[in-house]
Amino acid sequence: MSRIIVLDTETTGLEPSLGHRVIEIGCVELVNRKLTGNHYHVYINPQREVEASAIEVHGITNEFLQDKPVFSQIAQDFLNFVNGAELVIHNAPFDVGFINHEFRMLTNPPGNIESYCKITDSLALARKKHPGQRNSLDALCKRYGVDNSSRTLHGALLDSEILADVYLIMTGGQTSLSLGNLTGGGESGASGIRRLSADRPPLKVINPSEDEWVAHQKKLDVLEKKAGSCLWKTTFPEEYH
């Protein structure tokens, strides 16, 4: 069984070395490249102020976080959820650095997250696949036709859901677009992502008529003449010979 956890975090700022902390973790689970509907989501009291510039990005305020658990209270549940999985993270060094910083601050540090999970950086994969192009999550959504219209602000759970779609398409096609009803801990937040049900009936296949096929072949002949070659050029189906 192949288990992947697509993960995202939100933080108080950009540098854990300057005392910045994790304030939100969002994860969605894929098993054998299918979204299971199982997820992990939690907001965390960072025990420090969130920078104004960070609030502009994710919209999570200091007042909102006051009654949330601290990291030590959620650390074991989080580790139990991701343990043994492959973590897919966009710009993984950022999130991994923050998670490991949080682990090191615990009374009994469990070690680095890499000791429990394989880490895959989807940003590095995108840069290899699309060199010289923009490979932010928004840019990839546009490139692959993934609906991110609900992403007016960054949010860990929504971003992990969107990244799951992008990652599956980018690495060979999506086998299931259905999240079903999310189950798990934390506040789920709002998501406007629309996915086709995995249980939908198969689409009806309509074969072209002979006239339609001939017109199609003529169009490909024109393209081949102009370009010198045509990848879509095919032979007639057997019934049209």
C-alpha positions in Angstrom: 0.0 0.0 0.0 1.4 3.4 -1.0 0.4 6.1 1.5 1.1 9.7 0.7 0.3 12.7 3.0 0.1 16.1 1.2 1.0 18.7 3.9 1.1 22.4 4.3 1.8 24.7 7.2 1.2 28.4 8.1 3.5 30.2 10.4 4.0 33.4 12.4 6.8 34.5 10.0 9.6 33.2 7.7 12.5 32.2 10.0 12.3 29.6 12.8 15.8 30.7 13.7 14.2 34.0 14.7 11.7 32.3 17.0 8.9 32.0 14.5 6.4 29.2 15.0 3.9 27.0 13.3 0.3 28.1 13.7 -1.6 25.8 11.3 -1.0 22.3 9.9 -3.2 20.8 7.2 -2.8 17.4 5.7 -4.8 15.2 3.3 -4.2 11.5 2.8 -3.8 9.5 -0.5 -3.6 5.7 -0.6 -2.5 4.2 -3.9 -2.9 7.7 -5.5 -6.5 8.1 -4.4 -7.8 10.7 -2.0 -9.3 8.9 0.9 -11.1 11.8 2.6 -9.0 11.3 5.7 -7.3 14.4 6.8 -5.5 16.1 9.7 -6.0 19.8 10.4 -5.2 21.9 13.5 -4.6 25.5 14.5 -1.8 26.1 17.1 -1.2 28.8 19.6 2.4 29.9 18.9 2.9 31.6 22.2 4.2 34.6 20.4 2.9 37.4 18.1 2.0 36.7 14.5 3.7 39.2 12.2 1.4 41.6 10.4 3.0 40.6 7.0 2.2 36.9 7.7 -1.4 37.8 8.7 -1.8 39.5 5.3 -0.9 36.2 3.6 -3.0 33.7 5.7 -5.4 35.9 7.6 -4.9 34.1 10.9 -4.9 36.6 13.7 -3.4 36.6 17.2 -6.9 36.8 18.7 -8.1 33.7 16.8 -5.1 31.7 18.1 -5.4 32.6 21.8 -7.6 29.6 22.8 -5.9 27.0 20.5 -3.6 24.2 21.7 0.1 24.7 21.9 2.3 22.5 19.7 3.3 20.1 22.5 -0.4 19.2 22.9 -0.8 18.2 19.3 2.7 16.8 18.5 1.9 13.2 19.1 -1.4 13.2 17.2 0.3 14.8 14.3 3.2 12.4 14.3 0.8 9.4 14.5 -1.0 10.7 11.4 2.0 11.1 9.2 4.3 8.3 10.5 5.5 6.0 7.8 4.0 8.0 4.9 5.6 9.9 2.1 5.1 13.6 2.7 4.5 15.8 -0.3 5.1 19.4 0.4 5.5 22.4 -1.9 8.8 24.0 -1.0 9.5 21.3 1.5 12.6 22.8 3.2 10.4 25.6 4.6 7.8 23.4 6.2 10.2 20.7 7.2 12.5 23.3 8.8 9.6 24.7 10.9 8.3 21.2 11.9 11.8 20.1 13.0 12.2 23.4 14.9 8.9 22.6 16.8 10.1 19.1 17.5 13.4 20.3 19.0 11.5 22.6 21.4 9.6 19.7 23.0 10.6 18.3 26.4 11.3 14.9 24.8 12.3 15.7 21.2 11.3 12.9 18.8 14.0 13.7 16.3 13.5 15.1 12.8 10.4 14.4 10.7 12.7 12.8 8.1 13.2 9.9 10.6 9.5 9.1 10.2 8.6 10.1 6.7 10.0 10.2 3.2 10.0 13.9 2.0 9.1 14.8 -1.5 9.3 18.5 -2.6 6.7 19.1 -5.2 8.3 22.5 -6.0 11.5 20.8 -6.9 9.6 18.3 -9.1 7.8 21.1 -10.8 11.0 23.0 -11.5 12.5 19.9 -13.1 9.4 19.3 -15.2 8.9 23.0 -16.2 12.4 24.6 -16.1 12.4 28.4 -16.4 8.7 28.7 -15.7 6.8 30.0 -12.7 6.1 27.0 -10.4 4.2 28.5 -7.5 1.0 26.6 -6.5 -1.2 29.2 -8.2 0.9 29.0 -11.4 0.7 25.2 -11.4 -3.1 25.3 -10.8 -3.4 27.5 -13.9 -1.1 25.2 -15.9 -3.0 22.1 -15.0 -6.5 23.5 -14.9 -7.0 23.0 -11.2 -9.7 25.2 -9.6 -8.1 27.4 -7.0 -10.8 30.1 -7.0 -11.4 29.7 -3.3 -7.7 30.5 -2.5 -8.1 34.2 -1.7 -5.8 33.7 1.3 -3.4 30.9 2.1 -4.7 28.2 4.3 -3.0 24.9 5.2 -5.9 22.5 4.6 -7.2 24.1 1.5 -3.6 24.4 0.1 -2.9 20.8 0.8 -6.1 19.8 -1.0 -5.2 21.8 -4.0 -1.6 20.6 -4.0 -2.9 17.0 -3.9 -4.8 17.6 -7.2 -1.7 19.3 -8.8 0.7 16.6 -7.6 -1.4 13.7 -9.0 -1.8 15.4 -12.4 1.9 16.4 -12.5 3.2 12.9 -11.7 1.1 11.0 -14.1 -2.6 11.7 -13.9 -5.2 11.7 -11.2 -6.8 8.4 -10.4 -9.6 9.8 -8.2 -10.8 13.4 -7.8 -13.2 12.7 -5.0 -12.4 13.7 -1.4 -15.8 12.7 -0.2 -16.7 14.0 3.3 -13.6 15.1 5.1 -13.2 13.3 8.5 -10.6 14.0 11.1 -9.5 16.5 13.7 -9.4 20.3 13.6 -11.4 22.9 11.8 -12.0 21.9 8.2 -12.4 25.4 6.9 -14.2 26.2 3.6 -13.2 24.7 0.3 -14.8 25.5 -3.0 -12.9 22.7 -4.9 -15.3 20.8 -7.0 -14.3 17.2 -7.8 -16.0 14.5 -9.8 -17.3 11.5 -7.7 -15.2 8.4 -8.0 -18.4 6.4 -8.0 -19.8 8.2 -11.1 -20.9 5.9 -14.0 -18.4 5.6 -16.9 -18.7 8.2 -19.6 -20.4 7.1 -22.8 -18.0 6.7 -25.7 -19.3 8.0 -29.0 -17.4 6.8 -32.0 -17.1 9.3 -35.0 -18.9 8.6 -38.2 -16.9 7.9 -41.3 -17.4 11.5 -42.6 -16.3 12.9 -39.3 -13.2 10.7 -39.3 -12.3 11.7 -42.9 -12.7 15.4 -41.9 -10.5 14.8 -38.9 -7.8 13.1 -41.0 -7.8 16.0 -43.6 -7.3 18.5 -40.8 -4.3 16.5 -39.5 -2.9 16.4 -43.1 -2.9 20.2 -43.1 -1.2 20.4 -39.8 1.4 17.8 -40.9 2.1 19.8 -44.0 2.6 23.0 -42.1 4.6 21.6 -39.2 6.5 18.8 -41.0 5.1 16.2 -38.6 1.9 15.6 -36.6 1.8 13.6 -33.4 -1.9 13.1 -33.6 -1.8 11.6 -37.1 -3.3 8.1 -37.0 -4.5 5.5 -39.4 -8.1 4.9 -40.2 -10.0 2.5 -37.9 -10.2 -1.0 -39.3 -13.9 -0.6 -40.1 -13.1 2.4 -42.4 -10.6 0.6 -44.6 
